[in-house]
Amino acid sequence: MKKRFKLERFSSCIAGAVLCSAAVYAQPAASPAPDHPTITVQGQKFSPLAILTRNMGTLEDQTTPFQPHKIVGNIYYVGTKTLSSFLIVTPQGNILIDSTYERNVPTIQKSIEQLGFKFSDTKILLGSHAHGDHQEGDALVKQLTGAQVMAMAEDLPALRAIKPGGKEHPIDKTLHDNDTVSLGGTTLVAHLTPGHTRGCTTWTTKALEGGKSYNVVINCSLRAPNVVTPEIAKEFDRSFKLVRSLPCDVQVGDHPAQYNLQGKYSKIRNGGPNPFIDPASCNVETDLEEAMFHAILDEQKKAGR
Ligand SMILES: [Zn+2]
């Protein structure tokens, strides 16, 4: 088992230097990574590595499209098996959240077209956070669609460092906490929820379905690094509180595992209730990540760090 994890970590690092440099493992690839503490949430055991592996899956999972589908109202899933990408469709063009890896951009384009929409209608490109597995493809999306790229101020330095093939990372508009992005009657609110990255952005919007309005929360990752500095701890303390305060009927995240996409998607039945409308599951991921965050802090305190 250990060997498999090591291999996956190695593959992921090759695939996304930016992700790995900021992820759980800060030490050289040759030394074994510490994989503790272990926590139990809702009867399931998690270690930091188990959460990372759950999020990323295999290299193949990261590039294989998940069946594109409607989530709720005008919000659609167009990402891969383990990297989320969301399309918000409006009469005045579309908003894309997370380009993922650059090599996934043609896959996202295909998923958008499979749903009957045009990739060239992408007018605005947003992101969850400045890690390569979520925003490496921004320059290519802009090149192919002309979309305006908007990003949270606190993530700009890290975003500018993501330059696939030497391409400059496009930034057309800088956003700040609580800024809104509107297009064709849809408004998204950018909530600064730092910790995982400095400018980690949780997006909220309202979606209309069956004559009802639903609060949608598109979470940024809340996964803590394996060494939590006092500054990062402060950021997470604020972010956990903020995320829990958001009105929520539908919760999704930047990795499908953060909202049990597989399980919910399997419940889609013709004419049945929409499985993504599930207020009871809105904080499941937050509970897990907050428990791990506190376990890491406790461990650091005991070690006198
Ligand atoms: Zn990340």
Residues whose N, C-alpha, C, O or C-beta is under 5 A from the ligand:
A	BS01	ZN	H131 S221
